Amino acid sequence: MHLCDLAPAHIRAIAPYQPGKPISELAREMGLAEANIVKLASNENPLGASPRARAAIAAHLDEVALYPDGNGFELKAALVEHLGVDLSGIVLGNGSNDVLELVAHALLGPGTSAVYSEHAFAVYPLATQATGARGIAVPARAHGHDLAAMRDAIRADTRVVFIANPNNPTGTLLGAEELHGFLASLPPGVAVVLDEAYGEFLDTALRAPSVDWLAEFPDLILTRTFSKAYGLAGLRVGYALARPEVADLLNRVRQPFNVNSLALAGAAAALGDDEFIARSKAVNDAGMAQLLEGCRRLGLNHIPSHGNFLCIEVGDAAGVFQSLLRRGVIVRPVANYGLPGFLRVSIGLPEQNARFLAALAEILEQA
């Protein structure tokens, strides 16, 4: 018997997460110059990183031979100042993916279940399956979360409900009143993970007062990231906010030094760069309008999005994706999310968006 045959069945059954295609990989495959490739596949910030973050990272380069602060005090202190939260209720992660997995490791296992929506972030089922717990995928409503159906899907053994708001990859958004009512309806002992990775792209009026809800709902866990609006995807740093006793539980399964020193310094500095975040949102708003106008012009349907990406229905998505690659444009097929006719396109700079739309128009004309 081979060693791999001895691994738990739920581990052997996992289909690994497939990230967006890197620019360097496409350049090798197609013989293209990297400088001529546009990547709109991974919801990255087209402006790059916050200038304050870049300066802080440069200032800490001489410290890379030393282990980072395992407790991340400076970043936690910056989050306390920025959000008005309790320092003991913060959990840092190697990206918000890491924090989502901490929740799964701390709360799930064989004989338990987790609830999440169809078309929701792929890490939810992956993290659930890795623990041996049962995943319950609830059919979507208008490509988004059907909270009433998710409430009905909760069983006696359910320990976690995952909700992305805005949702990735569809961009759908739940209103604050609807979310609050859902939280209030849950039985004790069911944790709700409210994944707010794209919250910085929302207009202020659309943002739920989720931090305030931590005082009301003891089983609520908020997860956020510096990978999107703050432009630090390559450093991998995210965090969770929870009641101190819940944060303590998550920290018990957190790996020592799980956030590197450059990420800690960059994230702490980025939190204070309000000008960069405002500029990032303005670029995203303009880019979204540009893509929406392109969809209108090309007669294509899309899923209304509140993130920094747009799901566009193109028919033969797999074929269009390959045709775009040959033209040096990388987007994201989402058939693995149950959306085989759609491509998810990240918002880029104006010239990048225009390059995508021109390539797409050419492909559709030739179809």
N, C-alpha and C positions, 0 to 999 in steps of 0.2 A: 504493500500500500504506500502510495506517495504521501509525503508530508502535507501537500495541499489538500489531499482528501480528508485529512484529519481536522482541518479547520472547520469551525461551526458553519452549518448550512447557510445561515443568514448572512455570513460574511462572504461565502463563495457566490452567493446570489446577487451581490451588489454590482451594479453597472457603474463604473467609475465616472465621476463628474468630467464633462468635456468642456474645457475652457475655450474661449475664442481663439482663432488661429493667430499666432504671432506674425508680425510683419516679416521677421527674418525667415520664418518657415515658408511663407508664400514666395518670398524672393528666391529662395533655393528651388522650390518646386517649379516655378514658372519662368525662372531666369529673368526676373524683373529687378530693377534697381530699387533698393529700399526707399530711397528718397521720393520715388514716384508712386508709392503705395499709400492709400488712404485706409486707415483702420477705424471703422465705426461699428465695432463688434462687442466691446466690453464695458460700455457705459463709463468710460474714463473721461476726465476733464480735459477738453481740447486746449485749454489755456496752460496746462501743466500744473505744477505745484504752486502753492502759496509762496510769494517772495519771502515772507517772514519765516516760513518753514524751511525754505532753501538756505537762508542765512543761518538758522539755528543748526541745521544739519551740518553745514560746513564748519561751524564753530565746535562741533563735537566729534569731528573726524579723528582727532588725536586720542580719543577715548575708546576706540573700537577694540583695543587689546584687552579691555577690562569688561567684566560682566556688567550688564545693565542693572539698574535698581530693580530688584525683583518685585517690589511693591509699587513701582511707578509713581512715587509720591508727587513729583512735580506735575506730571500730567493730570493726576487725580486732583491736585490742588487747583489747576487751571480749570478743570471741569466743574469743581465746586463753585469757583468764582463766576464761571460762564453760565451755569445752569441753576445755581442755588440749591444743589443737592447735598446730601450727607456723604462725606468722604467714605464712610464705611459701607455705603451702598453701591460702590462702583467696582466693577470687575473689568479688567483690561484683557484684550485678546489679540492674537495674531490675525488681525482682520476680524470683522464681525462673524465670519464663518466659524472661527475658533470659539467665539462665545456661544454660538448656536449649538456647537458640539458639546460644550461644557454643560449646557442645559440638559442635553440628551443623556450625557454620561451620569449626571447627578440625579436625574429624575426618572429615567426610563430604564427598562430592562425586560427580560422575558416575562410574559404574563401581564404586561402593561400595554397601553396604546397611546398614540398621539394622533391628533386631528389636524388636518390642513386642507387647503382648497386645491381643487384641480387648477392647473395653470399657475401654481404658485412656485416659489423659488425651489430649485432642485435640491438644495442642501437639506430641506426639511425631511423629505423621505429618506435621503441618504443617511443623515444623522440618526434617524429613528431606526432604520434597518440595521445599522452598525451595532446597536445595543441589543438586538434581538427582540425589540418591541414590535408591535403591530402598527402599521401606518394605515390611517383611515382617510382616504382622499374623498372629499365631498365635491360633487358636481358644482361647477361654477355657475354664476348667474351673470349674464352679460359680460363674460370673460373675467369676472371678479369674484370676490368672496360672497357667498350666500350665508350670512351669519345665522339666520334662522335654521337653515339646514345643518350648519356646523354645530349649533347648539343641540339639535336633535340627534346628531351623530355621536355625541359624548356618551361613553359607557361607564360602567362602574369602575373599570380598570384604566380609564383615561387619566393621564397625568399631565399632559401638555397639549395646548392648542397653539399652533403657529399661525400668525397673521402678518402679512407684509402690507405696509401702508405708506406710500404707494406700493403697489404690487409689481414685482419683477417676474415675468417679462412683459406683462400686459399694460402696466401703467395705471390700472384702475385705482380709485381712491374711495375709502369709506369715510363718511361724515362723522364728526365728533360725537354727535348725539346718538347715532346708531351704534358706534363703538362703545360708548359709555353704557348704553342699555344692555349690550351683549355682556360686558364685564359684570354688570350688576346681576345678571340672570344666572351666572354660573354657580355650581355648588362649591363649597370649600374644598381645597386640596387639588384643584385643577389650575395649573399654571398657564397663564396666557403670555406668550412671547410676542410682543408687538415690535416687529422689525421695521425700523424707520430709516433705512439706509439712504433713502432719497428725500428725506424731509426738508433739506435745505433748498430744494428746488420748488417748494410750494409757496404760493402767496401766503402772506401772514394770516389772512382771514380763513384759509383752508387748513391751517395747522391745528391739530387736536392738542389740548392742554394735557398731554400725556404725563409729563413730569409731575403735575399736580395730582394726577390720579394715583400715584404711588402711595400717597398717604391714605387713600380711600380703599384701595384694593391690595391686600397683602400678598396675593399670588401673581401680581403683574410684574413682568420683566420687560424692560425696553432694551432694544439693541440698536446701536448706531455705528457708523463707520467714518473713517477719514479717507476712504478710497475714492469717493465720488466727488462731491463738491469741493473738497479740500485738496484733491489732486495728489493723494499720497498712496495710490493703489500699489505701487511697487514696494512700499515699506511695510505693508500689511499691519495695520493697527485699527482696532475697533474697541467698543466697550459696551457693557451692559449697565443699566441702572435698575436697582431693585431695593426691597427692604433689606436692612443690614443682615438679618438672619438668613435671607435667601442668598445674598451676595457671599456670605461666609460659606454656605454650602457649595456654591459654584467654585469658590477659590480652593476648596479642598481637592477638586479634581483638576485644577489648572496646573499646567506644567511650570516648573520654576523658570524664570527668565523668558517667558513666552513672548514678550515684546522686546525687540532689540533697542539699543540705546539711541540710535539715530531716529527710529520711529517715535520713541518717547519724546525726544527733543523737538522733532519736526511737528508732531501733533500738538504739543503744548503751545508752540509758537503760532501754529495755524489757527488755533481757536480764537486768537485775538485779531486775526486779519479780516475784519469785517468788510473792508473795501474789496478784497479779493473775492469773498463770497458774494457780495452784491454784483460784482462784475461777472462772475461765473453764472449767476442766475440770469442776468441780462442777456448774456450770450446764448444761454439755453433757451430763453423765451423767444429770442429772435430766430434762433435756429429751428425751434419747433414750428414757428409760423412759416418759415421757409419750406420745411418738409410738408406741412399741411397744404400749402399752396401747390407744391409739386404733386401731391396726391390728387388734389382737385383737378389739376391740369391733365394728369394722366388717367383720370377716371378710376382711381384705385381706392378701395375701402381701407380703413384703418381703425384701430382700437383707440379711442380717446385716452390720452396719456397725461399723467401728472409727474412723470419722471424726466430723466434726461435721455429718453429713447422713445421710439415709436414703432409699434407693430403694424406692418403694412401687408395687406393681403395681395399676393402677386400671382396666385394660381399655382403654377409649377415652381414652388419655392426652391426645391432642390436644384432644379435646372437653372433658375435665375441666379441662385447663389454661386454656382460654378461659373456661369457666364460673367458675373461680377468679379470673381477672383481673377479670371483671365484678363480683365481690364484693370487689375490692380486695386480693386475696392473690396474690402473685407467687411461683411456684415454678419449677422448671426441667424442661422436657421433655427427654428424653434419647434420642429416636429417632435422632439423629445419632451416637450411641454404639452403635447396634445394639440398643437397648432400647425399642422403640416402645410397649410397653404400660406403661411405668414413668414416674413423676415423681420427680425428686430433690428432696427437701425439706431445706433447711438447718435446723439446730436453732436455735430462737429463745428468747426469754424465755418463761416459762410462759404469759403471756396471749397471746403471738403464736402459740405452738403450739396453744393452745386455739382461737384464732380460725380457724386453718387447719383443724383437725379438725372444727369445727362447720360450716364452709363445705363441706368435703368430704362430710360426712354428709348435708347438705342436697342436694347435687348428686346423690349416689348414690341417695337416696330418690326423686328426681324422674326418674331414668333409666328 
